[in-house]
């Protein structure tokens, strides 16, 4: 991936992510989330993961955030008044946030374990042919990660059945 | 290096010109179609020097000029940024979606094979689905940002409708992906090139007639046209989500509607009717089943394929126009019931049946 391109993308990504939490209007917040997810998809695309990028846009930007918007519009949410939290809460937030940041920086700048072999050292090596393609991903998903894949699908089924049960209860 | 960039730029320009030309022409086709259905002459005052067919030129030139010079009214008390952004968000995804649709095989120029497709994607069909699913934001935002109850109702209806029908559309595409074994649209079209029993072209509709009907229905619902035009139902909601739009912004909504029709027509052509394939036309010329062979130069074959693709697309645009002016609008509960209780189960059954047949064929091979 081109470092210059990555820097531009990263700045845009962080800016739109900040905008999600800083916007007073819920609808603009949700739209910033769409922009963030779209930029994330572009990042995947630049990392040669076309399938993940397409799925990211279809599932998250195209369906889930639309439902967010739908709920915001139905409830007719107005701009949130800014309320300052209590001093103790603020202190706790700053403390936890800086700890998390520290952990992140530590992990990013100096990897916790030194590279054991040449294989792990070659992180920046060229991607193998077919990397990120549908066939490669499907092969891995339906052989090596089959159990995890099936468990996830059962989990989703449980969630759907649960949603139907919860929605039906009011009618009885 | 520069040649590659130049070729890519030319292909992009060709696709954009094709899409814009189609969208402009569709405005005229729609008027003529409605007149045809309603048994009147229609759009006959726009002739140039007495030639009625030249009214097409008039429509393509005069309509945009009129919209461009009109006042852009922004209602009071709206979110100005979102109000301006909404039509752009509506137009952009449908324009980009066309990039992945192949409009010809390969063109050989100076020993170079040019793939006649703006972008060759490993996940072509998913890319188009992703772009079509982004189109809903234009409607939701337009409805929300107009500060108008009619617009808001249209926006809410539109978002619910598009999400519901996307599922049926996606599942009908899953069946097609299983049939062809690829997500690449160019590969899908190539797979439709051979003949069944040496006579019948192996177009997608022969394998998946049910998927074709589901896809066309869901596609019309996605482009929000009658009988699924509830988001803009003019007798209830004035004009739905674009009630408060005028001038260029209205033109952008108008354009994205027509381009969506063209995208649906192009996808139907590509998936079910052989894309740029002409029966019996191979890369070096016609090979008829009764043995006649008519060899043609490569460039002529490429041009023939592009023309065939365009003709098929225009035909399916015409089909959509006829459907629009023939069927009355559904009620909202009918629309939702049809999407969730009709299309969804049928497309699920279709996917299951396709999977069984594909597995049986693999086992027997």
Interface residues (C-beta under 8 A of the other chain):
Chain A: X25 X27 X28 X31 X34 X50 X51 X54 X55 X57 X58 X61 X62 X63 X66 X67 X69 X70 X73 X74 X133 X134
Chain B: X79 X82 X121 X122 X123 X126 X127 X129 X130 X131 X133 X134 X136 X137 X140 X141 X143 X144 X152 X155 X156 X159 X160 X162 X163 X166 X183
